Amino acid sequence: MDQAFNQLAKQYPDLAKFESGIRMLVEKGYFQKGPEILINRTPGRLDLMGGNDDYTGGLVFETTIREATLVAVQPRPDRSVHFYNPAVKSIGWKEQIEFSLSDLMEDGRVKPLEEVRDWINQDPRSSWCAYILGDLYFLINKFPEKVIHGFSLYLESDVPLGKGVSSSAALEVAPMKAMSEMYGIQVKGVELAEWTQWVEIALTQSACGIMDQLTVVMGDEDYFVPMLCQPCQPKALVKLPDILRLWGIDSGVRHSVAGIEYESARAATFMGYRFLCDLEKLEPVLDKSGALPRWIESRWNGYLANVSPSQFRTCYEDRLPESISGANFNKLYTPHLDPFTPVRTEVVYPVRAATRYAVEENWRVQSFFSLISRPAELLDTGTGVLLGELMYLAHLGYSECGLGSEATDKIVELVREEKTNDLLGAKITGGGAGGTVAILGWNTPVAEAAFQRLLAKYAAWSKSKPYVFSGSSAGCDKFGLVRVSYP
């Protein structure tokens, strides 16, 4: 390895371990001697504020984590595609999957999306590769003249599954970055985020916003990625002030954006949007000009985040139903204004709370962003109290939408108990309904001691040792692509 690689490996110890795995696979013949191997490292993300308002056009405020997915790809001279993920063997999944590019084709054309989805899902032991195969499907569909040969791919990841830190985005972005480069396709930034968001929504049918993908693409160590999700407008990165500290605690309750809680809250939000359009006699139309279709109208352009909180409270809140069954909603309105969630007849949807959250969370994040972006000398005690209160209010909003949990509430309660010991605030993250709680505090020994106390209390309460997220790392674009070859 050259000096540049060795320097990078010192910064990212998981890269050195990963390269050892590549070297072993060269010796075993999985990778070939000679041809270049491309490596990308993409971390997961921790949501500090705004985690459930990306699909309604709100501002979100995210950071990367230390844990990451690493991918290595090498072109093959034939049309065979090989995926190798040794870690999944321990949970009963297939560690190695092989197929041909021809399996994605029929009569000289790319197979319909539904057929490819059914093919992926026919063996649950192979389902881990859905995101990677989705990346390949996207590329062969968009660039058929370039995707003409197969490749071998090796994957390792220490981004924990089901903890609300976007293991799926890391698993989509790293392979897309490396495969694209291998095929001579340059992609980065917003475009890379949009491509991989399409994969998660269209192929794996997880109704996600774009914040996860953009954060893991554009993030950097010790920085936050603020973005207005209309549909994807990143702002300049914001450095975490040295006087503040951020932790994440896994609640132990598994989170999934494919879960019914997230789906229900999201669908309820778009039901509320439909009611507001009806109250203002607005006629939404389906806009297909972007990367994904969405409904728009002339006043709010399809984004509830564009409704001001005072206007919502004054004009709309009391006129919305507190809740409504899917069956009754379907009698009133068709179509549903979210192309990516169904309205299930048997589900009762929290329309008023979900709509209020979409409106108010955007303004909470705007306020939080403004406060934390101040010069360090202006981040005084009063500012810390405001930052914490905004986090507590965001957490309450989740609970009102049905996205809370007893475990995450317990962590937040324990943070409140340490409010005089330099811990400022806490909230559930991402899609909610379990997963991880973000905690903000002053960067002091007092805060660290308080954090360790609450960690011990939560371990005793939950009867398990919680996983802790601390620190961050470079996003996909910042890390770039490492090229190695073995003579």
HELIX and SHEET records of a PDB file:
HELIX    1   1 GLN A    3  GLN A   11  1                                   9    
HELIX    2   2 PRO A   13  LYS A   28  1                                  16    
HELIX    3   3 ASP A   54  THR A   56  5                                   3    
HELIX    4   4 PRO A   86  ILE A   91  5                                   6    
HELIX    5   5 LEU A  101  LEU A  104  5                                   4    
HELIX    6   6 LEU A  113  ASN A  121  1                                   9    
HELIX    7   7 PRO A  124  CYS A  129  5                                   6    
HELIX    8   8 ALA A  130  LYS A  142  1                                  13    
HELIX    9   9 SER A  167  MET A  182  1                                  16    
HELIX   10  10 GLY A  189  TRP A  198  1                                  10    
HELIX   11  11 VAL A  199  LEU A  203  3                                   5    
HELIX   12  12 MET A  211  MET A  218  1                                   8    
HELIX   13  13 ILE A  260  LEU A  279  1                                  20    
HELIX   14  14 LEU A  304  ASN A  306  5                                   3    
HELIX   15  15 PRO A  309  GLN A  311  1                                   3    
HELIX   16  16 PHE A  312  TYR A  316  3                                   5    
HELIX   17  17 GLU A  317  ARG A  319  5                                   3    
HELIX   18  18 GLY A  326  LEU A  332  1                                   7    
HELIX   19  19 VAL A  351  ILE A  372  1                                  22    
HELIX   20  20 ALA A  376  LEU A  378  5                                   3    
HELIX   21  21 THR A  381  GLU A  400  1                                  20    
HELIX   22  22 GLU A  406  GLU A  417  1                                  12    
HELIX   23  23 LYS A  419  ASN A  421  5                                   3    
HELIX   24  24 PRO A  445  SER A  462  1                                  18    
HELIX   25  25 CYS A  476  PHE A  479  1                                   4    
SHEET    1   A 6 GLN A  96  SER A 100  0                                        
SHEET    2   A 6 SER A  80  TYR A  84 -1                                        
SHEET    3   A 6 PHE A 151  SER A 157  1                                        
SHEET    4   A 6 LEU A  59  PRO A  75 -1                                        
SHEET    5   A 6 ILE A  37  MET A  49 -1                                        
SHEET    6   A 6 VAL A 482  VAL A 484 -1                                        
SHEET    1   B 6 GLN A  96  SER A 100  0                                        
SHEET    2   B 6 SER A  80  TYR A  84 -1                                        
SHEET    3   B 6 PHE A 151  SER A 157  1                                        
SHEET    4   B 6 LEU A  59  PRO A  75 -1                                        
SHEET    5   B 6 TYR A 223  LEU A 228 -1                                        
SHEET    6   B 6 GLN A 233  PRO A 234 -1                                        
SHEET    1   C 6 GLN A  96  SER A 100  0                                        
SHEET    2   C 6 SER A  80  TYR A  84 -1                                        
SHEET    3   C 6 PHE A 151  SER A 157  1                                        
SHEET    4   C 6 LEU A  59  PRO A  75 -1                                        
SHEET    5   C 6 TYR A 223  LEU A 228 -1                                        
SHEET    6   C 6 VAL A 238  LYS A 239 -1                                        
SHEET    1   D 2 MET A 105  GLU A 106  0                                        
SHEET    2   D 2 ARG A 109  VAL A 110 -1                                        
SHEET    1   E 4 LEU A 423  ILE A 428  0                                        
SHEET    2   E 4 THR A 436  TRP A 442 -1                                        
SHEET    3   E 4 LEU A 244  ASP A 250 -1                                        
SHEET    4   E 4 VAL A 468  SER A 470 -1                                        
SHEET    1   F 2 VAL A 285  ASP A 287  0                                        
SHEET    2   F 2 ARG A 294  ILE A 296 -1                                        
SHEET    1   G 2 ILE A 324  SER A 325  0                                        
SHEET    2   G 2 VAL A 348  TYR A 349 -1                                        
END                                                                             
